[in-house]
Amino acid sequence: MGLFDIAESMLSSALSGGTLGTSQPGGLNTQDILGTVMGAINNHPGGLGGVVQSLSQGGLSDVVNGWIGTGTNPPVTPGQLQGVLGSGPINEIAGKLGISPDMAGTVLSQVLPHIVDHLTPNGQVPQGGLTGAGSSLLQSILGGSFGGAMGAGR
């Protein structure tokens, strides 16, 4: 299952009944959500690699290593993310999606582990690092080309 499928399934179940319901008329679609999250991540100093480094240095190295590894992705809470990354990424997501910061924190905490997991196949960071991979993923999301970048996951 690809990242797009994972995100769609996860977001629709985690946020059902909320303002992000992907099946609701006027609700945001998964492409909007992933594109916004990736944009906020890429705006962080160092991009996705910087986010991973910040989380690791902020006491969440076991969690991040779990996302990079080949096992199950350990959860992270919105509070943990905000505690390490600050409110900037969460507020950026909230503003662009037109949702509350609490909901944006939930979105980020649900999507980020899957993004890191997807970009680290076989439990290894790509040669170009996560920043380059994150930029490529963002271009794929914004271009709507989910076949290559979002193809078969692990």
Helices and strands as residue ranges (DSSP letters): H 3-14, H 30-43, H 47-55, I 56-60, H 61-68, H 78-85, H 88-97, H 101-119, G 121-123, H 129-143, H 146-149
